[in-house]
Amino acid sequence: MSESIVIVGAGECGTRAAFALREQGFTGEVTLISEEQLLPYERPPLSKQALLEPNPEPKYIASTAEFEAAGIQFRLGHKVTAIHRPEQQVTLANGSTETLPYSQLLLATGASPRPLPLFSQIGIDCNYLRTFSDALKIRAALATIHNLVIIGGGLIGLELAASARQLGVAVTVLEADSSVLRRAVPASMAEIIVKRHEQAGVQIICNAAIQRVSQDAKQTHFVLNNGAQISAEQVVVGIGALPNTQLAEQAGLAVKNGIIVNQHLQTSDPQIYAAGDCCAFPQASTGQIMRLETWRNAQQQGNLAASNLLGAQTAHTAIPWFWSDQYELGLQVVGLASPDHQRVVRPLSEHALIEFEFDSKGKLVAAAGIGLATAVAKDIRITELLIAKGTVLEPSLLADPAVNLKKLLK
């Protein structure tokens, strides 16, 4: 069999890996398989531009011409139903069934919205946001409704809340935890974001447990644990995502909250790699097994998987980073936060600040910043470089806005 690399999943990670294989000189067959009918597109705009722009189109990662120029074979609307490891083949279904051989396989199957069990049990109709078609469905609803309930106060839920308010829709966010974004950002940042949402008219209810829910032809009705009653014409659930591991499980690969990989993104089968939202990998500095559902992680692991499929065997050492845009605010987070870390705050202006985190040895390990638009972007980038160097710094230096962060890199 001639060399053939098959990539299952055509999101940010799978698509980046396909192009990286060509960029790194691979001349064998590259086949990218997607269940969706659209060319690969960016997902971050789905909660923002896809809802707000007059005539939204997917933000495509690459054009048909670019795929053709790179010699990447594309299978749109095909579902991989099985991996046959001894034969090194995958089975595809698209009305008919066919098998496709591989010399190496990359699973970039992504994640799917976590369903709300209560709704599934009693058949409550609701929306989830993961695909462009999901965004168009929510967009159409927002044009006709007056009230929206969003279940889940994470980044996607809050970005969607900001977009809905800009369209004039009344929004209630129900969060089961004691605060929104508790696992994602420091409390100081969450407080700023909550105040901005409240200023925009969003009602955020924390410690919200749904006691009863019913649905009629026009609205969904909620009774909460505190007795509050809320009704809305549309409901969107945003309570996280589950890794798409079914294919890997059926093939007998090691799976635990993701497809288990080593530091090279190699699964328990040496011919199969996994990357992006679907994989559980060892974090470089701690060895902790983790999953990351971020745009940049998908890109980085796509590039790394391509290198290692070609024999590089480079370890994954990238530092986590993500961002969120809500109203005029830009949030950026780098590193791995922990409630056990020492923290200092660096004020940048009336509307911008960065909170730094240090481990027990005094090493800078994480930071979160918020400000108008990209006000914190440069400082967060410098902080990422400081974290990568394993720098031990005096916290007071970082807390002082007069200290030039760039000079600390020397």
Rosetta blueprint (number, residue, H / E / L):
1 M L
2 S L
3 E L
4 S E
5 I E
6 V E
7 I E
8 V E
9 G L
10 A L
11 G L
12 E H
13 C H
14 G H
15 T H
16 R H
17 A H
18 A H
19 F H
20 A H
21 L H
22 R H
23 E H
24 Q L
25 G L
26 F L
27 T L
28 G L
29 E E
30 V E
31 T E
32 L E
33 I E
34 S L
35 E L
36 E L
37 Q L
38 L L
39 L L
40 P L
41 Y E
42 E L
43 R L
44 P H
45 P H
46 L H
47 S H
48 K L
49 Q H
50 A H
51 L H
52 L H
53 E L
54 P L
55 N L
56 P L
57 E L
58 P L
59 K L
60 Y E
61 I L
62 A L
63 S L
64 T H
65 A H
66 E H
67 F H
68 E H
69 A H
70 A H
71 G L
72 I E
73 Q E
74 F E
75 R E
76 L L
77 G L
78 H L
79 K E
80 V E
81 T E
82 A E
83 I E
84 H E
85 R L
86 P L
87 E L
88 Q L
89 Q E
90 V E
91 T E
92 L E
93 A E
94 N L
95 G L
96 S L
97 T E
98 E E
99 T E
100 L E
101 P E
102 Y L
103 S L
104 Q E
105 L E
106 L E
107 L E
108 A L
109 T L
110 G L
111 A E
112 S E
113 P E
114 R L
115 P L
116 L L
117 P H
118 L H
119 F H
120 S H
121 Q H
122 I H
123 G L
124 I L
125 D L
126 C L
127 N E
128 Y L
129 L L
130 R L
131 T L
132 F H
133 S H
134 D H
135 A H
136 L H
137 K H
138 I H
139 R H
140 A H
141 A H
142 L H
143 A L
144 T L
145 I L
146 H L
147 N E
148 L E
149 V E
150 I E
151 I E
152 G L
153 G L
154 G L
155 L H
156 I H
157 G H
158 L H
159 E H
160 L H
161 A H
162 A H
163 S H
164 A H
165 R H
166 Q H
167 L L
168 G L
169 V L
170 A E
171 V E
172 T E
173 V E
174 L E
175 E L
176 A L
177 D L
178 S L
179 S L
180 V L
181 L L
182 R L
183 R L
184 A L
185 V L
186 P L
187 A H
188 S H
189 M H
190 A H
191 E H
192 I H
193 I H
194 V H
195 K H
196 R H
197 H H
198 E H
199 Q H
200 A H
201 G L
202 V L
203 Q E
204 I E
205 I E
206 C L
207 N L
208 A L
209 A L
210 I E
211 Q E
212 R E
213 V E
214 S E
215 Q E
216 D L
217 A L
218 K L
219 Q L
220 T E
221 H E
222 F E
223 V E
224 L E
225 N L
226 N L
227 G L
228 A L
229 Q E
230 I E
231 S E
232 A E
233 E L
234 Q E
235 V E
236 V E
237 V E
238 G L
239 I L
240 G L
241 A E
242 L E
243 P E
244 N L
245 T L
246 Q H
247 L H
248 A H
249 E H
250 Q H
251 A L
252 G L
253 L L
254 A L
255 V E
256 K L
257 N L
258 G L
259 I E
260 I E
261 V L
262 N L
263 Q L
264 H L
265 L L
266 Q E
267 T L
268 S L
269 D L
270 P L
271 Q L
272 I E
273 Y E
274 A E
275 A L
276 G H
277 D H
278 C H
279 C E
280 A E
281 F E
282 P E
283 Q L
284 A L
285 S L
286 T L
287 G L
288 Q L
289 I E
290 M E
291 R L
292 L L
293 E L
294 T L
295 W H
296 R H
297 N H
298 A H
299 Q H
300 Q H
301 Q H
302 G H
303 N H
304 L H
305 A H
306 A H
307 S H
308 N H
309 L H
310 L L
311 G L
312 A L
313 Q L
314 T L
315 A L
316 H L
317 T L
318 A L
319 I L
320 P L
321 W E
322 F E
323 W E
324 S E
325 D E
326 Q E
327 Y L
328 E L
329 L E
330 G E
331 L E
332 Q E
333 V E
334 V E
335 G E
336 L L
337 A L
338 S L
339 P L
340 D L
341 H L
342 Q E
343 R E
344 V E
345 V E
346 R E
347 P E
348 L E
349 S E
350 E L
351 H L
352 A E
353 L E
354 I E
355 E E
356 F E
357 E E
358 F E
359 D L
360 S L
361 K L
362 G L
363 K E
364 L E
365 V E
366 A E
367 A E
368 A E
369 G E
370 I E
371 G E
372 L E
373 A L
374 T L
375 A L
376 V L
377 A H
378 K H
379 D H
380 I H
381 R H
382 I H
383 T H
384 E H
385 L H
386 L H
387 I H
388 A H
389 K L
390 G L
391 T L
392 V E
393 L L
394 E L
395 P H
396 S H
397 L H
398 L H
399 A H
400 D L
401 P L
402 A L
403 V L
404 N L
405 L H
406 K H
407 K H
408 L H
409 L H
410 K L
